[in-house]
Amino acid sequence: MHAKPEKLLRVGELASAVGKSVRAVHLYEELGLVAPVTRSAGGFRLFHPDAVARISWITKLQAIGFSLNDIQGFVNDFENAGTSRDATARVRAVFETKLAETRETLSQLQMLENDLVEALDYLEDCETCAPVYAPTECSACNHQGHEAGEAPALFAGLSAHARDGYDVGVEHLKGTKSNEDKN
């Protein structure tokens, strides 16, 4: 029994299969990242189904921070290495660098997440704060169980201006202008 030959994909079919635009597939082709295996009688580019995996690989590399030019250089370095050992050593070096960058980014994001959670926990008590207090009092708040000077960094930075005498009106926090500013 003979295996049925795999159906070649026109550029639009390939683009649809990977969730990209036809222009994106053409760009990948221009950069030498994918190539049609042949053309149809009508002159349409025809891609092997493996191109779906190749574009998914490109998309994954972009998601971890590689530009298309980076990917193009990465592929050229790999393909032009003298030996497979040299090629894989280059890949390992690039991936080790990207892993270190990714871990640093994750660490920074984890700290930001912690800061946001801390600020939101703090601000939860502000929901029931009496409306008689002005925003300038937030920097030294000792209401709702808060201790003066103990606000989380993300909120303390905002309320620090009020403490320094620069009163920021609520209308500025919402991105609107007061009537005085409009005149």
C-alpha positions as CSV (number, residue, x, y, z in Angstrom):
1,M,0.0,0.0,0.0
2,H,1.4,3.4,-1.0
3,A,1.3,6.4,1.3
4,K,-0.9,9.1,-0.1
5,P,1.2,12.1,-1.0
6,E,0.8,15.1,1.3
7,K,-1.2,17.9,-0.2
8,L,0.9,21.0,-0.8
9,L,-0.5,24.3,0.6
10,R,-1.0,27.5,-1.3
11,V,0.2,30.6,0.5
12,G,-3.3,31.5,1.7
13,E,-3.9,28.0,3.0
14,L,-0.6,28.1,4.8
15,A,-1.4,31.5,6.3
16,S,-4.8,30.3,7.4
17,A,-3.3,27.1,9.0
18,V,-0.9,29.1,11.2
19,G,-3.1,32.1,11.9
20,K,-0.9,34.6,10.0
21,S,-1.5,36.9,7.1
22,V,-0.4,36.1,3.6
23,R,1.9,39.1,3.9
24,A,3.6,37.5,6.9
25,V,4.2,34.3,5.0
26,H,5.6,36.3,2.1
27,L,7.9,38.1,4.6
28,Y,9.1,34.8,6.0
29,E,9.8,33.7,2.5
30,E,11.7,36.9,1.7
31,L,13.8,36.4,4.8
32,G,14.6,32.8,3.8
33,L,12.8,31.4,6.8
34,V,10.3,29.3,4.7
35,A,10.4,28.4,1.0
36,P,7.8,27.0,-1.4
37,V,8.7,23.6,-2.7
38,T,7.3,24.3,-6.2
39,R,4.8,26.4,-8.0
40,S,1.4,25.3,-9.4
41,A,0.7,25.4,-13.1
42,G,-1.0,28.8,-12.4
43,G,2.2,30.1,-10.8
44,F,1.0,29.9,-7.2
45,R,3.6,29.1,-4.5
46,L,3.1,25.7,-3.0
47,F,4.5,24.9,0.4
48,H,5.0,21.5,2.0
49,P,2.9,20.9,5.1
50,D,6.1,21.0,7.2
51,A,6.0,24.8,6.6
52,V,3.2,24.9,9.3
53,A,5.6,23.6,11.9
54,R,8.3,26.0,10.7
55,I,6.1,29.0,11.0
56,S,4.9,27.8,14.4
57,W,8.6,27.6,15.4
58,I,9.2,31.2,14.1
59,T,6.1,32.4,16.1
60,K,7.5,30.7,19.3
61,L,10.9,32.3,18.9
62,Q,9.2,35.7,18.4
63,A,7.1,35.1,21.6
64,I,10.3,34.7,23.5
65,G,11.8,37.9,22.2
66,F,13.5,37.1,18.9
67,S,13.0,39.6,16.1
68,L,12.6,38.2,12.6
69,N,16.1,39.6,11.8
70,D,17.4,37.7,14.9
71,I,15.8,34.5,13.6
72,Q,17.2,35.0,10.2
73,G,20.7,35.4,11.6
74,F,20.2,32.5,13.9
75,V,19.1,30.2,11.0
76,N,22.0,31.4,8.8
77,D,24.5,30.8,11.6
78,F,23.1,27.3,12.2
79,E,23.1,26.4,8.5
80,N,26.6,27.9,7.8
81,A,28.3,26.2,10.7
82,G,31.2,24.0,9.7
83,T,30.0,21.0,11.7
84,S,26.9,19.9,13.5
85,R,28.8,20.3,16.8
86,D,29.5,23.9,15.9
87,A,25.9,24.4,14.9
88,T,24.5,23.0,18.1
89,A,27.0,24.9,20.2
90,R,25.8,28.1,18.6
91,V,22.2,27.2,19.3
92,R,23.0,26.3,22.9
93,A,24.7,29.7,23.4
94,V,21.8,31.6,22.0
95,F,19.2,29.6,24.0
96,E,21.2,29.9,27.2
97,T,21.3,33.7,26.8
98,K,17.6,33.8,26.1
99,L,16.9,31.6,29.1
100,A,18.8,33.9,31.4
101,E,17.0,36.9,30.0
102,T,13.6,35.1,30.4
103,R,14.4,34.2,34.0
104,E,15.3,37.8,34.7
105,T,12.1,39.0,33.1
106,L,10.1,36.5,35.1
107,S,11.8,37.6,38.3
108,Q,11.0,41.2,37.6
109,L,7.4,40.3,36.7
110,Q,7.1,38.3,40.0
111,M,8.2,41.4,41.9
112,L,5.8,43.6,40.1
113,E,3.0,41.1,40.7
114,N,3.8,41.1,44.4
115,D,3.8,44.9,44.5
116,L,0.4,45.0,42.8
117,V,-1.1,42.5,45.2
118,E,0.3,44.4,48.1
119,A,-1.1,47.7,46.8
120,L,-4.5,46.2,46.0
121,D,-4.7,44.6,49.5
122,Y,-3.9,48.0,51.0
123,L,-6.4,49.8,48.8
124,E,-9.1,47.3,49.7
125,D,-9.4,49.1,53.1
126,C,-9.7,52.5,51.3
127,E,-13.1,51.4,49.7
128,T,-14.8,52.1,53.0
129,C,-12.8,55.3,53.8
130,A,-15.0,58.3,54.8
131,P,-15.3,60.7,51.9
132,V,-14.3,63.6,54.2
133,Y,-10.6,62.9,53.7
134,A,-8.7,64.7,50.9
135,P,-6.2,62.8,48.7
136,T,-3.5,64.8,50.3
137,E,-4.1,62.9,53.5
138,C,-3.4,59.5,51.9
139,S,0.3,59.9,52.2
140,A,0.0,59.9,56.0
141,C,-3.1,57.8,56.3
142,N,-3.8,56.3,59.7
143,H,-7.4,55.4,59.0
144,Q,-9.0,52.0,58.3
145,G,-6.2,50.1,60.1
146,H,-3.4,51.8,58.1
147,E,-0.3,53.1,59.8
148,A,1.1,56.5,58.7
149,G,4.1,55.9,56.4
150,E,3.3,52.2,55.8
151,A,1.7,52.4,52.4
152,P,3.0,50.0,49.8
153,A,5.6,51.4,47.4
154,L,3.2,51.6,44.4
155,F,0.7,53.6,46.3
156,A,3.2,55.6,48.4
157,G,4.8,56.9,45.2
158,L,1.5,58.3,44.1
159,S,0.5,59.8,47.4
160,A,4.1,61.2,47.9
161,H,3.3,64.1,45.6
162,A,0.4,65.1,47.8
163,R,2.7,65.0,50.9
164,D,5.2,67.3,49.2
165,G,2.4,69.9,48.6
166,Y,1.5,69.0,45.0
167,D,-2.2,68.2,45.4
168,V,-3.3,65.9,42.5
169,G,-7.1,66.3,42.0
170,V,-9.2,63.2,41.4
171,E,-10.1,64.6,37.9
172,H,-6.4,64.3,37.0
173,L,-6.2,60.7,38.2
174,K,-9.1,59.8,35.9
175,G,-7.6,61.6,32.9
176,T,-10.1,64.4,32.7
177,K,-9.5,68.1,33.1
178,S,-11.2,70.3,35.7
179,N,-13.1,73.4,34.7
180,E,-10.1,75.6,35.8
181,D,-7.8,73.7,33.5
182,K,-10.2,74.0,30.5
183,N,-10.3,77.8,30.8
